[in-house]
């Protein structure tokens, strides 16, 4: 359930980042996006995975405030507390890869007690289908906003 919800947060973050990149590209046609760029898809992936699976302030806020309210509204359930203690982080990691169509290197030695257990070089594959879909959504969103 949480892995499926990560996809919603992930897509929102990617779309906002891509919209920023596309705007910059429209201004400067020579603008090139490296994977280390703060608005790159790779950085979005790492941010989301580190937030859901790391031990940091963003993760605490997600599990203590954002997710309980989100899950309560979405599934009409009583507000959950201490969600992170109910989750097996290695299992969530596998499920998040599947639902977000992002796959990490197989031989990673992941320390889920670290504040940022993942770095860009840990990413093995990002679904080309989804990358294409995200760019199309970002372009469409910008066109829609420009028409207003």
C-alpha contacts under 8 A as a table, 3 or more apart, distances in Angstrom:
res1	aa1	res2	aa2	distance
1	X	4	X	5.24
1	X	5	X	6.35
2	X	5	X	4.95
2	X	6	X	6.12
2	X	92	X	7.74
3	X	6	X	5.01
3	X	7	X	6.87
3	X	92	X	6.23
3	X	95	X	5.71
3	X	96	X	4.79
3	X	99	X	6.64
4	X	7	X	5.48
4	X	8	X	7.41
4	X	96	X	7.22
4	X	99	X	6.03
5	X	8	X	5.33
5	X	9	X	6.78
6	X	9	X	5.19
6	X	10	X	5.86
6	X	48	X	7.72
6	X	52	X	7.86
6	X	96	X	6.96
6	X	100	X	7.77
7	X	10	X	4.91
7	X	11	X	5.99
7	X	96	X	7.67
7	X	99	X	6.44
7	X	100	X	5.56
8	X	11	X	5.31
8	X	12	X	6.32
9	X	12	X	5.26
9	X	13	X	6.28
9	X	48	X	7.85
10	X	13	X	5.23
10	X	14	X	6.14
10	X	44	X	7.32
10	X	45	X	7.29
10	X	48	X	6.31
10	X	100	X	7.70
11	X	14	X	5.06
11	X	15	X	6.00
11	X	134	X	7.52
12	X	15	X	5.24
12	X	16	X	6.26
13	X	16	X	5.30
13	X	17	X	6.20
13	X	44	X	6.55
14	X	17	X	5.11
14	X	18	X	5.99
14	X	41	X	6.14
14	X	44	X	6.01
14	X	134	X	7.20
15	X	18	X	5.10
15	X	19	X	6.03
15	X	134	X	6.37
15	X	135	X	7.61
15	X	137	X	7.16
15	X	138	X	5.46
16	X	19	X	5.21
16	X	20	X	6.45
16	X	138	X	7.62
17	X	20	X	5.21
17	X	21	X	6.34
17	X	39	X	4.82
17	X	40	X	6.90
17	X	41	X	7.61
17	X	44	X	7.79
18	X	21	X	4.91
18	X	22	X	6.00
18	X	39	X	6.80
18	X	40	X	7.33
18	X	41	X	7.65
18	X	134	X	7.87
18	X	135	X	6.77
18	X	138	X	6.09
19	X	22	X	5.13
19	X	23	X	6.16
19	X	138	X	5.38
19	X	139	X	7.12
19	X	141	X	7.93
19	X	142	X	6.80
20	X	23	X	5.24
20	X	24	X	6.31
20	X	39	X	7.38
21	X	24	X	5.12
21	X	25	X	6.08
21	X	33	X	7.87
21	X	39	X	6.77
22	X	25	X	4.91
22	X	26	X	6.13
22	X	138	X	8.00
22	X	139	X	7.50
23	X	26	X	5.15
23	X	27	X	6.49
24	X	27	X	5.16
24	X	28	X	6.08
24	X	31	X	7.19
25	X	28	X	5.03
25	X	29	X	5.35
25	X	30	X	7.35
25	X	31	X	5.49
25	X	32	X	7.86
26	X	29	X	6.09
28	X	31	X	5.41
33	X	37	X	6.33
33	X	40	X	6.90
34	X	37	X	5.33
34	X	40	X	7.02
35	X	40	X	5.57
35	X	41	X	7.30
35	X	42	X	5.75
35	X	43	X	6.99
35	X	120	X	7.67
36	X	40	X	6.81
36	X	42	X	7.43
36	X	43	X	6.68
36	X	120	X	7.56
37	X	40	X	5.25
37	X	43	X	7.15
38	X	43	X	6.07
39	X	43	X	6.51
39	X	44	X	6.94
40	X	43	X	5.28
40	X	44	X	6.44
41	X	44	X	5.01
41	X	45	X	6.21
42	X	45	X	5.10
42	X	46	X	6.32
42	X	120	X	6.21
42	X	123	X	7.81
43	X	46	X	5.09
43	X	47	X	6.04
43	X	120	X	6.77
44	X	47	X	5.08
44	X	48	X	6.19
45	X	48	X	5.33
45	X	49	X	6.15
45	X	102	X	7.93
46	X	49	X	5.20
46	X	50	X	5.87
46	X	118	X	6.16
46	X	119	X	6.21
46	X	120	X	6.38
47	X	50	X	5.23
47	X	51	X	6.01
48	X	51	X	5.07
48	X	52	X	6.12
49	X	52	X	5.23
49	X	53	X	5.73
49	X	54	X	7.51
49	X	93	X	7.80
49	X	118	X	7.27
50	X	53	X	5.19
50	X	54	X	4.76
50	X	55	X	7.96
50	X	59	X	7.67
50	X	115	X	7.24
50	X	116	X	5.20
50	X	117	X	6.15
50	X	118	X	6.23
51	X	54	X	5.61
51	X	55	X	7.65
51	X	56	X	7.21
51	X	58	X	5.76
51	X	59	X	4.57
51	X	62	X	7.48
51	X	116	X	7.93
52	X	59	X	5.89
52	X	62	X	7.57
53	X	59	X	7.40
53	X	89	X	6.23
53	X	92	X	7.87
53	X	93	X	7.14
53	X	112	X	6.25
53	X	117	X	7.54
54	X	59	X	6.44
54	X	112	X	5.54
54	X	113	X	6.34
54	X	114	X	5.84
54	X	115	X	4.89
54	X	116	X	5.46
54	X	117	X	5.94
55	X	59	X	6.05
55	X	60	X	7.22
55	X	112	X	7.13
55	X	113	X	5.72
55	X	114	X	5.78
55	X	115	X	4.38
55	X	116	X	7.24
56	X	59	X	5.18
56	X	60	X	6.22
56	X	114	X	7.99
56	X	115	X	4.79
56	X	116	X	7.52
57	X	60	X	5.03
57	X	61	X	6.17
58	X	61	X	5.13
58	X	62	X	6.08
59	X	62	X	4.99
59	X	63	X	6.16
60	X	63	X	5.32
60	X	64	X	5.75
61	X	64	X	5.22
61	X	65	X	5.44
61	X	66	X	6.54
62	X	65	X	5.73
62	X	66	X	4.80
62	X	67	X	5.63
63	X	66	X	6.33
63	X	67	X	5.41
63	X	68	X	6.83
63	X	82	X	7.36
63	X	83	X	6.26
63	X	84	X	6.34
64	X	67	X	7.00
64	X	68	X	6.76
64	X	81	X	7.09
64	X	82	X	6.90
64	X	83	X	7.62
65	X	68	X	5.97
65	X	69	X	6.55
66	X	69	X	5.57
66	X	70	X	6.05
67	X	70	X	4.92
67	X	71	X	5.83
68	X	71	X	5.28
68	X	72	X	5.98
68	X	79	X	5.74
68	X	80	X	5.45
68	X	81	X	6.94
68	X	83	X	7.64
69	X	72	X	5.06
69	X	73	X	6.21
69	X	79	X	6.67
70	X	73	X	5.34
70	X	74	X	5.97
71	X	74	X	5.04
71	X	75	X	5.70
71	X	76	X	7.42
71	X	77	X	7.26
71	X	79	X	7.73
72	X	75	X	5.61
72	X	76	X	5.05
72	X	77	X	4.83
72	X	78	X	5.99
72	X	79	X	5.45
72	X	80	X	7.60
73	X	76	X	5.19
73	X	77	X	7.31
80	X	83	X	6.43
82	X	85	X	5.78
82	X	86	X	7.32
83	X	86	X	5.38
83	X	87	X	6.85
84	X	87	X	5.29
85	X	88	X	7.96
87	X	92	X	7.25
88	X	91	X	5.46
88	X	92	X	6.31
89	X	92	X	4.91
89	X	93	X	6.04
89	X	112	X	7.16
90	X	93	X	5.03
90	X	94	X	6.49
91	X	94	X	5.24
91	X	95	X	6.30
92	X	95	X	5.05
92	X	96	X	5.92
93	X	96	X	5.17
93	X	97	X	6.30
94	X	97	X	5.29
94	X	98	X	6.53
95	X	98	X	5.12
95	X	99	X	6.19
96	X	99	X	5.19
96	X	100	X	5.82
96	X	101	X	7.99
96	X	102	X	7.96
97	X	100	X	5.40
97	X	101	X	5.61
97	X	102	X	4.94
97	X	103	X	5.36
97	X	104	X	7.62
98	X	101	X	5.14
98	X	102	X	6.82
98	X	103	X	7.54
99	X	102	X	7.98
101	X	126	X	6.30
101	X	127	X	5.51
101	X	130	X	7.41
102	X	123	X	7.52
102	X	124	X	7.81
102	X	125	X	5.82
102	X	126	X	4.60
102	X	127	X	6.27
103	X	123	X	6.19
103	X	124	X	5.58
103	X	125	X	5.08
103	X	126	X	6.43
104	X	108	X	7.89
104	X	122	X	5.56
104	X	123	X	4.32
104	X	124	X	4.68
104	X	125	X	6.70
105	X	108	X	6.04
105	X	122	X	5.65
105	X	123	X	6.02
105	X	124	X	5.08
108	X	122	X	7.35
110	X	117	X	6.06
110	X	118	X	7.62
111	X	114	X	5.56
111	X	117	X	5.71
112	X	115	X	7.81
112	X	117	X	6.01
113	X	117	X	7.68
114	X	117	X	5.34
116	X	119	X	7.62
118	X	122	X	6.40
119	X	122	X	5.58
119	X	123	X	7.70
120	X	123	X	5.78
121	X	124	X	7.73
123	X	126	X	7.65
126	X	130	X	7.74
126	X	131	X	7.35
127	X	130	X	5.32
127	X	131	X	6.35
128	X	131	X	5.01
128	X	132	X	6.09
129	X	132	X	5.25
129	X	133	X	6.18
130	X	133	X	4.83
130	X	134	X	6.01
131	X	134	X	5.14
131	X	135	X	6.25
132	X	135	X	5.26
132	X	136	X	6.19
133	X	136	X	5.14
133	X	137	X	6.20
134	X	137	X	5.12
134	X	138	X	6.14
135	X	138	X	5.05
135	X	139	X	6.12
136	X	139	X	5.16
136	X	140	X	6.04
137	X	140	X	5.06
137	X	141	X	5.97
138	X	141	X	5.08
138	X	142	X	6.22
139	X	142	X	5.18
139	X	143	X	6.18
140	X	143	X	5.08
140	X	144	X	6.08
141	X	144	X	5.06
141	X	145	X	6.19
142	X	145	X	5.05
142	X	146	X	6.02
143	X	146	X	5.03
143	X	147	X	6.15
144	X	147	X	5.21
144	X	148	X	6.73
145	X	148	X	5.36
